[in-house]
Amino acid sequence: KQLGFDLGETSPGVIEINPDDIRQELLGILELARSSQKSAPWDVRTHRYHQTVFPQMVNWLPEAERADLVTQFRAELARIENLLAA
């Protein structure tokens, strides 16, 4: 209560992560990547974002699914990098 302000609880609350929601989001990104054959589905900035975030998001899924999804996504990223370079 510094300076008379009561800001209440300052620690963040617990965030509930639903693996099904994460899975749906990742599969949607993967499907978008797969569906783009002639042009990149996103710009370079979004490409870098997905390149970083996708492998982190799979950590919310059961271990058995992780490696397969990352392998599939990395293959699509390599293909999309060629489309971005064109």
N, C-alpha and C positions, 0 to 999 in steps of 0.2 A: 504494500500500500504506500508506495513512494509518492510523495506530494499529495496524499489524500485520494489518489486514484485507485479504485478497486477494479482491476481489469479481469478479475476472475481467474480461472484456470489458464495457466500459460503453457502447459505441456500439450503437444498435439494428441488428438484422440487416436484410437486404434482404427486402422483402415482395414476393412474386410475385403479380401481379394477373392473373387469368384473365378476359379480356373476355367469354367465354361465360357465366361465373358472374355477372358484373355484368349482362349482358344479361338473363339469366333472372330475376334479382332485380328489375330495373327493369320488365320485362314483367309480372311477377307483381303488382307494385304498380299498374301501369297497368290491368291486368285487374280487380283488386279495385275500383279507382276506377270503371271502366266498368260493372261489374256492380251497383253500388249506385244504384238508381233512386229509391227512396222515402225512404231515410234515409242519412245520411253513413256511410261505411265505417269511420270512425275519429273520435276526439274532436279538439277544437281543438288540443291540444298535438301530437298525432301529425300533424295536418294541417300545422302549422307546420314540423315536422321534415321531412316529405316535401317541402314547399315549398322548403326550404333544401337538403336533401341530394340530392334527385333530380337537379337540374341539375348538381351537382358530380360525381355518380357517372357521368353520361353522358360526362364527359371521359376516362374509361377506355376508351371505345368508339372505333371508327374514326370519323373526322370526318364521313363521309357519313351516319352514323346519328344523330348528335347532335341536330341541329336538328329533325328530324322527331319524335323521341321527346319532346323538350322541348315542342314545339308541341302535340303530342297531350296531354301531361300537363298543361300549363297550361290547356288547354280543360276538362279534367276537373276541375282544381282550382277553376276559376271556377264550374262547375256544383255542385260539392260545397260551396263556400262558401255558395251559396244554400240548400242542404239544412241546413247547420249553423246558418244564421240563422233557419230556420223553427222 
